């Protein structure tokens, strides 16, 4: 549940009071520079202040310290005031970590480097992002049903399933166009894909809200309080052009870390609310677009919405803290960096577990009573889950008769390691799903004396 955070106190009279006493002013300035967590007032007001200061004086010192490192963005709020951001240690540390892992400075884990396993994990990540991004916006279905929907390519049965299919197609659209600069036309096309068949007014898909239409807003689900009022619709075309220029790096206040452009693009789509619906899903898809275009290739393999879904209130609060504190986007940036780092951590954890499975499976091979040809098949399947074999291909590879080749393949099928099906009149064998895990559970041959 999201509610309006406690807004910070009015800064001008607060500063006037602090600077009326030089001793208090020096204490506040020192304490402000020492604060490292970049907390909003709504969180800071529950913390004990440094000795000799009350919380409001402490906040005045913090704001002065932040203002000294603040940078203006070429993007403005509804009142025309420029948004700002800062690069405190927390931001720099996170950017360094994500840049190292997300751009490949650190060697890619073995399983991501394998083309087949890479593609399989990538497809799973696209599905996860499509599903959880839709669930964040109200889609009601289980992950199991949703994954079955995407894997089988069946027609969606309701609006929730349609949202998930649309999101999946949108992520594929991003991958296909990621080398291109963002334009309003491409953003509108992406929105059309995201919202196809899900809007109350179908003609609103891929079209900015018009001045004569009721303007969308962001409302609290429980007490019906408006949390955010976006800019008027008449301003949206110019604001979108400006945002595209920013996302493409055309306008910037000097050099900016590229990942920040992706995160702030995400923020601005949610802030401006260009469309009747689907703005959140669009914002997250555009984050991927800008991040991937800037070389953060690992972003393809992480599902940020899976993390956001665990704490949707914090996601919303990061917007609200920015809006309440003079448009300081650092709050949103910090939260998104934390989400991205956690998503990458989970990816690396998954890959580490899979690497252990593969090593364990390879150790298991030596304990099975397999001939050298069957061992070669198992080793090949561990490297390439997309392996396909026929009697002829196996016989040719090892220069054996068809009867021997068929015996090899059916022997592995009998152990539960291969599955067969017919393509036309030819029988084709392939590794079973979760091959490495299955290999570790195969019964060892009985040893008789």
C-alpha positions in Angstrom: 0.0 0.0 0.0 1.4 3.4 -1.0 0.6 6.6 0.9 2.1 10.1 0.6 5.4 10.3 2.6 5.9 13.1 5.1 7.1 16.1 3.1 10.3 17.8 4.2 10.1 21.1 6.1 10.3 24.4 4.1 14.0 24.9 3.5 14.3 28.8 3.4 13.1 29.6 6.9 15.0 26.5 8.2 18.3 27.8 6.7 17.6 31.3 8.0 17.2 29.9 11.5 20.3 27.7 11.3 22.6 30.5 10.1 21.4 32.9 12.8 23.7 30.9 15.1 27.2 30.3 13.8 27.8 27.4 16.1 24.7 25.6 15.0 25.5 26.4 11.4 29.0 24.8 11.6 27.6 21.7 13.3 24.9 21.4 10.7 27.3 21.7 7.8 29.7 19.1 9.3 26.8 16.7 10.0 25.4 17.2 6.5 28.6 16.3 4.8 29.0 13.2 7.0 25.6 11.8 6.1 26.1 8.9 3.7 22.8 7.2 3.3 21.0 9.9 1.2 17.8 9.4 3.2 14.6 11.4 2.4 13.1 13.5 5.2 10.4 10.9 5.7 13.1 8.4 6.8 15.6 10.7 8.4 13.0 12.2 10.8 13.1 8.8 12.7 16.9 8.8 13.1 18.6 10.3 16.1 20.3 13.6 15.1 24.0 14.3 15.8 24.8 15.8 19.2 23.9 19.5 19.5 21.4 19.5 16.7 17.7 18.7 16.3 16.4 16.9 13.3 15.4 19.9 11.4 18.8 21.6 11.8 20.4 18.3 10.7 18.2 18.3 7.6 19.3 21.8 6.8 22.9 20.8 6.9 22.2 17.8 4.7 20.4 19.8 2.1 23.2 22.3 2.0 25.8 19.5 1.4 23.6 18.0 -1.3 23.1 21.3 -3.0 26.8 21.7 -3.3 27.1 18.5 -5.4 23.8 18.8 -7.2 23.6 18.8 -11.0 20.8 20.0 -13.2 19.1 17.8 -15.8 17.8 19.1 -19.1 14.3 17.9 -18.0 11.8 19.8 -16.0 8.9 19.2 -13.6 5.3 20.4 -14.2 6.2 23.9 -12.9 9.2 24.2 -15.3 11.9 23.6 -12.6 14.8 21.5 -13.7 15.2 18.1 -12.1 18.5 17.5 -10.4 20.7 14.6 -9.4 23.8 14.0 -7.4 26.6 11.5 -7.4 27.2 10.6 -3.7 29.4 7.7 -2.8 26.4 5.3 -2.8 25.7 6.1 -6.4 29.3 5.9 -7.6 29.9 2.6 -5.8 26.8 1.0 -7.4 27.6 2.4 -10.9 31.1 1.0 -10.7 29.8 -2.5 -9.7 27.1 -2.6 -12.3 29.4 -1.3 -15.0 31.9 -3.9 -14.3 29.4 -6.8 -14.3 26.8 -5.4 -16.7 29.3 -4.4 -19.4 31.4 -7.5 -19.2 34.6 -6.1 -17.6 34.3 -9.1 -15.3 34.5 -12.3 -17.4 31.1 -13.7 -18.4 30.1 -16.8 -16.4 30.6 -20.0 -18.3 26.9 -20.7 -18.8 26.1 -17.3 -20.2 29.1 -17.7 -22.6 27.6 -20.9 -24.0 25.4 -19.8 -27.0 22.6 -22.4 -26.4 22.4 -21.9 -22.7 22.7 -18.1 -23.2 19.7 -18.1 -25.5 17.7 -20.3 -23.2 18.4 -18.1 -20.2 17.8 -15.0 -22.2 14.4 -16.3 -23.3 13.6 -17.1 -19.6 14.6 -13.6 -18.5 12.4 -12.0 -21.2 9.5 -14.1 -20.0 10.1 -13.2 -16.3 10.3 -9.5 -17.2 7.1 -9.7 -19.3 5.2 -11.5 -16.6 6.3 -9.5 -13.5 6.1 -6.1 -15.3 2.5 -7.0 -16.1 1.8 -8.1 -12.6 3.1 -4.8 -11.3 0.3 -3.2 -13.3 -2.4 -5.5 -12.2 -2.2 -8.6 -14.3 -3.6 -11.5 -12.3 -2.1 -14.9 -13.1 0.5 -17.3 -11.8 4.0 -17.5 -13.1 3.5 -21.1 -14.1 0.4 -20.4 -16.2 2.1 -17.3 -17.7 5.2 -19.2 -18.7 3.1 -21.9 -20.2 1.2 -19.2 -22.1 4.4 -17.8 -23.6 6.2 -21.2 -24.2 3.2 -22.7 -26.1 2.4 -19.5 -27.9 -1.3 -20.1 -27.3 -3.9 -17.3 -27.6 -4.4 -15.2 -24.4 -7.7 -15.9 -22.7 -8.2 -12.6 -20.8 -6.8 -9.1 -20.3 -4.1 -10.3 -17.9 -2.7 -12.8 -20.3 -2.9 -10.3 -23.1 -0.8 -7.9 -21.1 1.9 -10.6 -20.6 2.0 -11.5 -24.2 2.2 -7.8 -25.2 5.1 -7.3 -22.8 6.9 -10.2 -24.2 6.5 -8.9 -27.7 7.6 -5.5 -26.5 10.8 -6.8 -25.0 11.5 -8.6 -28.3 10.8 -5.3 -30.1 13.4 -3.6 -27.9 16.0 -6.3 -28.8 15.3 -5.9 -32.5 15.7 -2.1 -32.5 18.2 -1.5 -29.6 20.9 0.0 -31.9 18.5 2.7 -33.1 18.0 6.1 -31.4 14.8 6.6 -29.6 12.2 8.8 -31.4 8.7 9.7 -30.5 7.5 7.4 -33.3 9.4 4.4 -31.9 8.2 5.1 -28.3 4.6 5.2 -29.6 5.0 2.0 -31.5 6.4 0.3 -28.4 3.4 1.6 -26.5 1.1 0.2 -29.2 2.7 -3.2 -28.7 2.5 -3.0 -24.9 -1.2 -2.1 -24.8 -2.7 -3.9 -27.8 -6.1 -5.2 -26.9 -6.0 -4.1 -23.3 -7.2 -0.5 -23.3 -10.7 0.8 -22.6 -10.3 3.0 -25.6 -8.4 1.0 -28.3 -7.7 4.0 -30.4 -5.5 5.3 -27.5 -2.8 2.7 -28.2 0.4 4.3 -29.4 -1.1 7.8 -29.1 -0.2 10.5 -26.6 -3.1 11.8 -24.5 -4.9 14.7 -26.1 -5.8 18.0 -24.4 -9.5 17.4 -24.5 -9.3 14.0 -22.8 -9.5 13.4 -19.0 -5.9 13.4 -17.9 -4.6 10.3 -16.2 -3.0 10.5 -12.8 -1.5 8.4 -10.0 -3.9 7.6 -7.1 -3.5 5.7 -3.9 -5.4 2.5 -4.1 -7.0 2.7 -0.6 -7.9 6.3 0.3 -8.2 7.6 -3.3 -5.7 10.4 -2.7 -3.9 11.7 -5.7 -0.2 10.8 -5.4 1.0 12.5 -8.6 -0.5 14.9 -11.2 1.4 14.6 -14.5 2.0 17.6 -16.9 -1.0 18.8 -19.0 -1.5 16.8 -22.2 -0.8 19.9 -24.3 2.9 19.8 -23.2 3.4 16.1 -23.9 4.7 16.2 -27.5 7.5 18.7 -26.7 8.3 16.8 -23.5 8.6 13.5 -25.4 11.0 15.0 -27.9 13.1 16.4 -25.1 13.1 13.0 -23.4 14.2 11.2 -26.5 17.0 13.7 -27.1 18.1 13.1 -23.5 17.9 9.3 -23.8 20.0 9.5 -26.9 22.6 11.6 -25.2 21.9 14.6 -27.5 21.2 17.0 -24.6 23.0 16.6 -21.3 24.5 18.8 -18.6 28.0 17.8 -19.4 29.1 14.1 -19.1 26.6 11.7 -17.4 27.1 8.1 -16.5 25.2 6.2 -19.3 23.3 4.0 -16.9 21.9 7.1 -15.2 20.4 8.1 -18.5 18.6 4.8 -18.7 17.3 5.1 -15.1 16.2 8.7 -15.5 14.5 7.9 -18.8 12.5 5.3 -16.8 11.7 7.9 -14.2 10.5 10.5 -16.7 8.1 8.2 -18.5 6.5 7.4 -15.2 6.5 11.1 -14.2 5.1 12.4 -17.5 2.5 9.6 -18.0 2.2 10.2 -21.8 -0.5 7.6 -22.4 -3.9 6.5 -21.2 -2.5 3.3 -19.7 0.7 1.2 -19.8 3.1 3.9 -18.8 4.8 1.8 -16.2 5.4 -1.1 -18.5 6.6 1.3 -21.2 9.0 3.0 -18.8 10.6 -0.3 -17.8 10.9 -1.4 -21.4 12.6 1.9 -22.3 15.0 1.5 -19.5 16.2 -1.8 -21.1 16.4 0.0 -24.5 18.7 2.7 -23.3 20.8 0.5 -21.1 21.4 -2.1 -23.8 22.1 0.6 -26.4 24.8 1.9 -24.0 26.5 -1.4 -23.9 25.1 -3.0 -20.7 24.6 -6.3 -22.4 24.0 -8.2 -19.1 20.8 -6.3 -18.7 19.2 -8.7 -21.2 19.6 -11.4 -18.6 18.1 -9.7 -15.5 14.4 -9.1 -14.8 14.2 -5.8 -12.8 10.4 -6.1 -12.4 10.8 -9.4 -10.6 12.7 -7.4 -7.9 10.3 -4.4 -8.0 7.3 -6.7 -7.6 8.7 -7.7 -4.2 8.4 -4.2 -2.9 6.0 -2.1 -5.1 5.5 0.5 -2.4 9.2 1.3 -2.3 9.2 1.7 -6.1 6.3 4.2 -5.8 8.0 6.0 -2.9 11.1 6.6 -4.9 9.0 8.7 -7.3 7.3 10.5 -4.4 10.4 11.4 -2.5 11.9 12.9 -5.7 8.8 15.0 -6.3 8.5 16.2 -2.7 12.2 17.1 -2.4 12.6 19.8 -5.1 12.8 17.2 -8.0 15.9 15.5 -6.7 16.0 12.3 -8.8 18.8 10.8 -6.7 16.2 9.0 -4.6 14.8 7.2 -7.6 18.3 6.5 -9.0 19.5 5.0 -5.7 16.5 2.7 -5.5 16.8 1.5 -9.1 20.6 0.9 -8.7 19.8 -1.3 -5.7 17.2 -3.2 -7.7 19.7 -3.7 -10.6 22.5 -4.9 -8.3 20.2 -7.3 -6.6 18.9 -8.6 -10.0 22.5 -9.2 -11.2 23.4 -10.9 -7.8 20.5 -13.3 -8.4 21.7 -14.0 -11.9 25.2 -14.8 -10.8 23.8 -16.9 -8.0 21.7 -18.9 -10.4 24.7 -19.3 -12.8 26.9 -20.4 -9.9 24.4 -23.1 -8.9 24.1 -24.3 -12.5 27.9 -24.4 -12.8 28.0 -26.7 -9.8 25.3 -28.9 -11.4 27.4 -29.2 -14.6 30.5 -30.1 -12.7 28.6 -32.6 -10.6 27.1 -34.1 -13.8 30.5 -34.4 -15.4 31.8 -36.3 -12.4 28.8 -38.5 -12.6 29.6 -39.5 -16.2 32.6 -41.5 -15.2 30.6 -43.5 -12.7 28.1 -44.6 -15.4 28.7 -47.7 -17.5 28.8 -45.8 -20.8 31.0 -46.5 -23.9 33.1 -43.7 -25.3 30.5 -42.8 -27.9 27.8 -42.4 -25.3 30.2 -40.4 -23.1 30.8 -38.0 -26.0 27.0 -37.5 -26.4 26.6 -36.7 -22.7 29.6 -34.3 -22.8 28.1 -32.7 -25.9 24.6 -32.3 -24.2 26.2 -30.6 -21.2 27.8 -28.0 -23.5 24.8 -27.7 -25.8 21.3 -28.3 -24.5 20.0 -27.9 -28.1 21.9 -31.0 -29.3 19.9 -33.1 -31.9 21.0 -36.6 -33.0 19.8 -39.2 -35.5 21.0 -42.7 -36.0 22.7 -41.5 -39.2 24.4 -38.5 -37.6 25.7 -40.5 -34.7 26.9 -43.4 -36.9 28.7 -41.0 -39.2 30.4 -39.1 -36.3 31.8 -42.3 -34.8 32.1 -44.5 -37.9 29.9 -47.3 -36.6 27.0 -49.2 -38.0 23.4 -48.0 -37.8 22.6 -50.8 -35.4 25.4 -49.7 -33.0 24.4 -46.1 -33.3 20.8 -46.9 -32.5 21.8 -49.1 -29.5 23.9 -46.1 -28.1 21.0 -43.7 -28.4 18.4 -46.0 -27.0 20.7 -46.9 -24.2 20.9 -43.2 -23.2 17.1 -42.9 -23.7 16.6 -45.9 -21.3 18.6 -44.1 -18.7 16.2 -41.1 -19.0 18.9 -38.8 -20.5 17.6 -38.5 -24.1 14.1 -38.2 -25.4 13.0 -39.0 -29.0 10.4 -37.8 -31.4 9.8 -38.1 -35.1 10.5 -35.3 -37.6 8.8 -36.7 -40.7 9.9 -40.3 -40.9 13.2 -39.7 -39.0 13.6 -40.4 -35.3 15.4 -37.6 -33.6 16.9 -37.7 -30.1 17.6 -34.7 -27.9 18.7 -34.1 -24.3 15.9 -34.1 -21.8 15.1 -30.8 -20.1 17.3 -30.0 -17.1 19.8 -32.5 -18.5 22.6 -31.8 -16.0 20.3 -32.2 -13.0 18.8 -35.3 -14.5 22.2 -36.8 -15.0 23.0 -36.6 -11.3 19.9 -38.7 -10.4 20.5 -41.5 -12.9 20.8 -44.9 -11.1 24.3 -46.4 -11.2 24.6 -49.8 -12.9 24.5 -52.8 -10.6 27.9 -54.2 -9.8 27.9 -58.0 -9.5 30.7 -60.1 -8.2 
